[in-house]
Amino acid sequence: MQFLLLLPLLASTGLASAAVFGSPVTHVKRDSWGGSVSLGPTKSTIINAVTTLIPGTAPSTQNGELFLWPGMSNGTGDLVQTTLESWPDNSWCGATTGQWCVRASVFGYFGQLDGTASPVSGTDKVRIEYNLESDGQTWKQTVTNAETGALLSTYSRASGPYMTGYGTGTECDNSCTGTIAPQQYLDTTITLASADTTFGSTISTAQSATYSGLESSEGGKVWKIATINILSMS
Ligand SMILES: *[C@@H]1O[C@H](CO)[C@@H](O)[C@H](O)[C@H]1NC(C)=O
C-alpha cells in the first residue's frame, strides 16, 4: 500500500478530487482509482470522524491489490486509514471467497502500520471511528461490526491534532481486479474542534460518486453526510 499519499495531496490542495484522482502523475501507471467523496481542508481541525461502510462483495479472484478506505490527513502528516483489502489470497485474515480483510492502519514516512485484521462480508456494516484521544495527540481507530458490536480491528498512533481533510478512496494497485459491487458509506459524521461554516462547501466527488444529506449542526462544528454511493468499477 505504498501509493496512498494521494489523499494528503487532496486534503492539502482542497482541489476537486477529480483533478487529483484523475491524474495520478505521481503514481505508477497501472494504479487506478474508483469513485470518491472528500472534504477539506477545514479552517478548524477534525477531532472525530465516524462512518459505516457497506463494502459489497469482494472480487472472487484478485489479480493485484484492491483497497477501500475512508482516510484522514492534513496533507503532510500521517494518513489515518482503516482499509478493507482484497489480495490474491485473502486467507491471511481468515477471509473466504467474496470477503474482505479489514484492519485499522496508518500510512506515513515510516510506511504502513496495521492493527490486527478480521474478515468482513459484502453486506456487513463496518463502523469505522477515528477519535482524537484526551492527550490531544493520539488517534484511536476503532473498527466494529455496526450490527453486532464485535470489534474487528483497532490501532492507535500519535498522529497529532492537525487533521484537516477526510475522504473515501477506492484504490486499485498492480493491475487489480476492480470492485464488482458498489460501496455505501452511511451516516458519515465529522466533528471539528470549532465551527467552520464553510467546511461543507469543500466537498468534492470523483468517478461518478454521489452523496446525499450533507448537513451541519452546532453552528458548523458537526458535519454529516447521510449517504455516500460509490459505483462498482465493473
Ligand atoms: C500535520 O500534522 C503533523 C503532526 O501533528 C504536523 O507536524 C504538521 O505540521 C501538520 N501539517 C500541516 C500542513 O498542518
The ligand as an SDF file (V2000), in Angstrom:
LIG
                    3D

 14 14  0  0  0  0  0  0  0  0999 V2000
    0.2470   17.7940   10.0480 C   0  0  0  0  0  0  0  0  0  0  0  0
    0.3530   17.1690   11.3080 O   0  0  0  0  0  0  0  0  0  0  0  0
    1.6830   16.9850   11.7380 C   0  0  0  0  0  0  0  0  0  0  0  0
    1.6170   16.2020   13.0420 C   0  0  0  0  0  0  0  0  0  0  0  0
    0.8860   16.9230   14.0140 O   0  0  0  0  0  0  0  0  0  0  0  0
    2.3600   18.3130   11.8740 C   0  0  0  0  0  0  0  0  0  0  0  0
    3.7110   18.1340   12.2630 O   0  0  0  0  0  0  0  0  0  0  0  0
    2.3040   19.0650   10.5580 C   0  0  0  0  0  0  0  0  0  0  0  0
    2.8350   20.3640   10.7190 O   0  0  0  0  0  0  0  0  0  0  0  0
    0.8720   19.1700   10.0780 C   0  0  0  0  0  0  0  0  0  0  0  0
    0.8550   19.7530    8.7410 N   0  0  0  0  0  0  0  0  0  0  0  0
    0.0270   20.7590    8.4180 C   0  0  0  0  0  0  0  0  0  0  0  0
    0.0880   21.2060    6.9950 C   0  0  0  0  0  0  0  0  0  0  0  0
   -0.7230   21.2850    9.2280 O   0  0  0  0  0  0  0  0  0  0  0  0
  1  2  1  0
  1 10  1  0
  2  3  1  0
  3  4  1  0
  3  6  1  0
  4  5  1  0
  6  7  1  0
  6  8  1  0
  8  9  1  0
  8 10  1  0
 10 11  1  0
 11 12  1  0
 12 13  1  0
 12 14  2  0
M  END
$$$$
